[in-house]
Amino acid sequence: MTINFKFKAERKSERVRRLKADLHDCFVPVSANWREQTTEQAISITQQAIDGLATWSLAAAA
């Protein structure tokens, strides 16, 4: 299945500015709650990675 998107507008147009803002809001919402939860999850995932690396042994990997 092929999806073709055709969009023509001047780079500095209001339409392009609004579309970029909408796209940004989809991936980085302004919601403080969303940002707080995302930060907490990132810290948790990072801590899990550090804990896992701390238990990793080169001898066991060979």
N, C-alpha and C positions, 0 to 999 in steps of 0.2 A: 504494500500500500504506500503510495506516495502522496504527501501533502505538500502542496505548493502555497506559500504565502506570498502575496504581492502587496507591497506597501510602498506607496510613493508619496513623499512629502519632503519639503525643504528641511534640512537638518536643524535649522534654528526656529522652525515653526512651532506654534502653540500646540499643535496636534502631537508632534514628536515629544515636546516637553511633558505633556500630560501622559502619554503612553509610557515614557521612561519613569515618571513618578509612580504610575500604577504598577509597573513591573517591579520597581524597587520596593513598594509597599507589600507586594506579594511575598517577597523573600526576606524583607527586613521590616516587619510591622512596627508601627510607632508605639504600640501597646507596651507600657512599662511591665505589665505582668508577663507578657510573652518574652521580653528581653531578660527578665529576672529568671524565669524558668529555664530559658536557653542557656544562660550563664551557669546556673546550678548544674544542669546536665553536662555541660562542657567540663566543668571542674570535676564532676564525678567520673566521667569517661577518662579524663586525663589521669586521675588518681588510680583508676583501675589499670591503666596502661603502665604507670610507674610501679605499682605493686606487682604486676605480672613480670615486668622486666627485672625487678629485684629478686624474683625467685628463679629466673632463667639461668641455666648453667650451660656453658659451652660444651662440657663433657656429655651432658644429656642430649645435646643437639647433634652430636657426632654419631 
